[in-house]
Amino acid sequence: MREIDTARLAAALDSGATVVDVREPREFAGGHIPGAINIPMGRLTGRLDELDRSAPVYVVCATGNRSSAMTDVLVAAGFDAHNVAGGTSAWTRSGRETYK
């Protein structure tokens, strides 16, 4: 599986990366990575047309478990997808800002 840490995600965000947060809307509303798009994991396959297949996609959840599974789904669908190790929890622990 393709996986990146929060430092590499921060650098990717500076370049305009797409981040898909696969948590449920109430979790997303509690705090998310700036610029992340909320597409809950149960709806991801039905919303693939909203994502750019020509650019990397970074997938995040709370701790990295759900996003790991959804990264595999995206890779199988032809995306250059990467799981964010440790998820939003790791992002927050690293001292980076979250939006509510």
Secondary structure as UniProt FT lines:
FT   STRAND          3..4
FT   HELIX           6..14
FT   TURN            15..16
FT   STRAND          18..21
FT   HELIX           25..29
FT   TURN            34..35
FT   STRAND          37..38
FT   HELIX           41..50
FT   TURN            53..54
FT   STRAND          57..60
FT   HELIX           65..76
FT   TURN            77..78
FT   STRAND          81..84
FT   TURN            85..86
FT   HELIX           87..93
FT   TURN            94..95
//
